Amino acid sequence: ANIGVSLASGTDLAREASGMILLENNFSVLIKAIKEGRVILENIKKVTAYLLSTSLIEIFLVSISLIFKLPLPITAIQILWVNLVSEVLPAIALSFEGAEKDIMNLKPQSIKKPILDNLARFLIFVIGIAGAGMLFGMFLFFGSSFESYAYAQSIVFAGLGVISIFSALSLRSLRRPIWEVPFFSNKYLLGSLFLSLVFLVGAIYLPFLNNILNLQPVGFLEWVVIFCVAAVSITLVELSKWIFNKKYGNIV
């Protein structure tokens, strides 16, 4: 055992020698503690994967532009808006995800195992590559149709925000498909995603904000394209879950 456990009703010697004292005189409380610990670990993985996936998209977008000496698809202040305004509430809300139904059937993990396992890293990479590739393609397409790149940057900004929202929904479970997760089980997340979308739309259409962020109002057809791109992105994430679990089993 990693630690010794004793009951509060045990002898003084037993309590002094143990690393944990159970105030309830019943060892069954350990099961509840293990379950809660697993839920916390899972939610840490989800939040970390969510934040890193969007950051990876931003890194790829900027890196590709610098390598090919092209205008930036998204500016520093726009990245800050996405990271500090659009993503903060969903990231906090993901930490309130409840226990998945098979959480206690998983094998115990080594204390030396990193928080981000192979599946989490794989999903981060998929979201980063797919999101950056599609957003950069949109930037080149819409940027070539206008004299100014500001409109293309606005589309990339909107696309990044929508992909972030879709990714949060997909990452509610790292092992199970999105349709197996009860949609209304985490009302905090749904509320935060709604606010995130409101902040995104406000940044694009409110004159005060779009002047600061150097954005332009996005047309209806462009929004259709953006949501289609986000749908493709979340489909790739769900497909990646299925492929990974099919190959390596339903593991954490």
C-alpha positions in Angstrom: 0.0 0.0 0.0 1.1 3.6 -0.7 -0.2 4.7 2.7 -1.4 3.1 5.9 -5.1 3.6 6.9 -6.7 3.4 10.3 -10.1 4.1 11.9 -10.7 6.9 14.3 -11.8 4.3 16.8 -8.5 2.4 16.5 -5.7 2.4 19.0 -3.3 5.3 19.5 -0.5 3.3 18.0 -2.5 2.4 14.9 -3.5 6.0 14.3 0.1 7.3 14.8 1.5 4.7 12.4 -1.1 5.4 9.6 -1.0 8.0 7.0 -4.8 8.4 6.9 -7.3 8.3 9.6 -10.9 7.6 8.7 -13.3 9.7 10.8 -16.1 7.3 9.9 -15.6 3.9 11.5 -16.1 2.1 8.2 -13.6 1.2 5.5 -16.3 1.5 2.8 -15.7 5.3 2.8 -12.5 4.5 1.0 -14.5 3.4 -2.1 -16.2 6.9 -2.2 -12.8 8.6 -1.8 -11.3 6.5 -4.6 -14.2 7.3 -6.9 -14.0 11.0 -6.1 -10.2 11.0 -6.8 -10.8 9.3 -10.1 -13.4 11.9 -11.1 -11.1 14.7 -10.2 -8.2 13.2 -12.2 -10.5 12.7 -15.2 -11.7 16.3 -15.1 -8.2 17.6 -14.8 -7.4 15.7 -18.0 -10.4 17.1 -19.7 -9.7 20.7 -18.8 -6.0 20.4 -19.7 -6.8 18.8 -23.0 -9.4 21.4 -23.8 -7.0 24.3 -23.1 -4.0 22.8 -24.8 -5.9 21.8 -27.9 -7.0 25.4 -28.7 -3.5 26.7 -27.8 -2.0 24.2 -30.2 -4.3 25.5 -33.0 -3.1 29.0 -32.3 0.6 27.9 -32.3 0.2 26.1 -35.6 -1.6 29.1 -37.2 1.1 31.6 -36.2 3.9 29.2 -37.0 2.7 28.4 -40.5 2.3 32.1 -41.3 5.8 32.9 -40.0 7.3 30.0 -42.0 5.7 31.0 -45.3 6.0 34.8 -44.5 2.3 35.4 -44.7 0.1 37.8 -42.7 -1.0 36.4 -39.4 -4.4 34.7 -39.5 -5.0 35.8 -35.9 -3.4 38.6 -33.9 -2.1 38.6 -30.4 -5.0 40.5 -28.9 -7.5 38.2 -30.6 -5.7 35.2 -29.1 -5.8 36.8 -25.7 -9.6 37.4 -26.1 -10.2 33.7 -27.0 -7.9 32.4 -24.2 -9.0 34.8 -21.4 -12.6 35.5 -22.2 -14.1 32.7 -24.4 -12.3 29.7 -22.8 -12.1 30.5 -19.1 -15.7 29.7 -18.2 -16.0 26.5 -20.2 -12.7 25.3 -18.7 -14.0 25.9 -15.2 -17.3 24.2 -16.0 -15.6 21.1 -17.3 -14.2 20.6 -13.9 -17.8 19.9 -12.7 -18.3 16.9 -15.0 -19.8 14.0 -13.0 -18.5 10.5 -12.8 -18.7 8.4 -15.9 -20.6 5.2 -15.4 -17.6 2.9 -15.6 -15.2 5.0 -13.6 -14.7 2.3 -11.0 -14.1 -0.5 -13.5 -10.9 1.2 -14.7 -7.6 -0.3 -13.6 -5.6 1.6 -10.9 -3.0 4.0 -12.2 0.6 4.3 -11.2 1.4 7.4 -9.2 4.3 7.9 -11.7 2.0 8.0 -14.7 1.6 11.5 -16.2 -1.7 13.2 -16.0 -2.0 13.5 -19.8 -2.0 9.9 -21.1 -1.6 8.8 -24.7 -5.3 9.2 -25.5 -5.4 12.8 -24.2 -2.3 13.7 -26.1 -3.6 12.1 -29.2 -6.9 14.1 -29.0 -5.0 17.3 -28.4 -2.9 16.7 -31.5 -5.9 15.8 -33.6 -7.8 19.0 -32.6 -4.7 21.1 -33.1 -3.8 19.8 -36.6 -7.4 19.6 -37.9 -8.4 22.9 -36.5 -5.3 24.8 -37.7 -5.4 23.2 -41.1 -9.0 24.1 -41.8 -8.8 27.6 -40.3 -5.7 28.4 -42.3 -7.4 27.2 -45.4 -10.3 29.5 -44.7 -7.8 32.4 -44.1 -6.2 31.8 -47.5 -9.6 31.5 -49.3 -11.3 34.5 -47.8 -8.1 36.6 -47.6 -7.5 36.2 -51.3 -11.0 37.6 -52.0 -10.6 40.9 -50.2 -8.0 43.7 -50.3 -7.7 43.6 -46.5 -6.9 40.6 -44.4 -9.0 41.9 -41.5 -12.1 40.2 -42.8 -10.3 36.9 -43.1 -8.8 37.3 -39.6 -12.4 37.9 -38.3 -13.5 34.6 -39.9 -10.5 32.7 -38.3 -11.3 34.4 -35.0 -14.9 33.2 -35.2 -13.9 29.8 -36.4 -11.5 29.4 -33.5 -14.2 30.3 -31.0 -16.7 27.9 -32.5 -14.2 25.0 -32.7 -13.4 25.7 -29.0 -17.1 25.4 -28.1 -17.5 22.2 -30.1 -14.3 20.8 -28.6 -15.5 21.4 -25.0 -18.6 19.3 -25.8 -16.6 16.5 -27.3 -14.1 16.5 -24.5 -16.7 15.9 -21.8 -15.5 12.3 -22.1 -12.1 11.3 -23.3 -13.2 7.7 -23.9 -16.8 7.7 -24.8 -18.6 9.2 -27.8 -20.4 12.5 -27.3 -23.8 10.9 -27.7 -23.3 8.7 -24.7 -22.8 11.6 -22.4 -26.1 13.0 -21.1 -26.4 16.4 -22.7 -27.9 18.2 -19.7 -25.9 16.5 -17.0 -23.5 19.5 -16.7 -25.6 22.7 -16.8 -22.6 24.8 -15.8 -20.9 23.8 -19.1 -23.9 24.5 -21.2 -24.4 27.9 -19.6 -20.7 28.7 -20.0 -20.7 27.7 -23.7 -23.7 29.9 -24.3 -21.9 32.9 -22.7 -18.8 32.0 -24.7 -20.8 32.2 -27.9 -22.3 35.5 -26.7 -18.9 37.0 -26.0 -17.7 35.8 -29.4 -20.6 37.4 -31.3 -20.2 40.5 -29.2 -16.6 40.8 -30.1 -17.4 40.6 -33.8 -20.4 42.8 -34.0 -20.2 45.4 -31.2 -18.4 48.4 -32.6 -16.5 49.1 -29.4 -15.1 45.6 -29.2 -14.4 45.0 -32.9 -12.5 48.2 -33.1 -10.3 47.2 -30.2 -9.8 43.6 -31.6 -9.5 44.8 -35.2 -12.4 42.6 -36.4 -15.2 43.0 -39.0 -18.7 41.7 -39.0 -19.0 38.3 -40.5 -21.6 37.4 -43.1 -24.2 34.6 -42.7 -22.7 32.3 -45.4 -19.3 32.6 -43.6 -21.0 31.5 -40.4 -22.4 28.5 -42.2 -18.9 27.6 -43.3 -17.5 28.1 -39.8 -20.0 25.8 -38.2 -19.5 23.2 -40.9 -15.7 23.3 -40.3 -16.3 23.0 -36.5 -18.6 20.0 -37.2 -15.9 18.3 -39.2 -13.4 19.0 -36.4 -15.6 17.4 -33.8 -16.3 14.5 -36.1 -12.6 13.9 -36.4 -12.2 14.0 -32.6 -15.0 11.4 -32.1 -13.5 9.2 -34.9 -10.1 9.5 -33.1 -11.7 8.3 -29.8 -13.2 5.3 -31.6 -10.0 4.4 -33.4 -7.8 4.7 -30.3 -10.2 2.8 -28.0 -10.7 0.1 -30.7 -6.9 -0.4 -30.9 -5.9 -0.1 -27.3 -9.1 -0.8 -25.5 -11.3 1.4 -23.4 -8.5 2.6 -21.2 -7.6 5.9 -19.4 
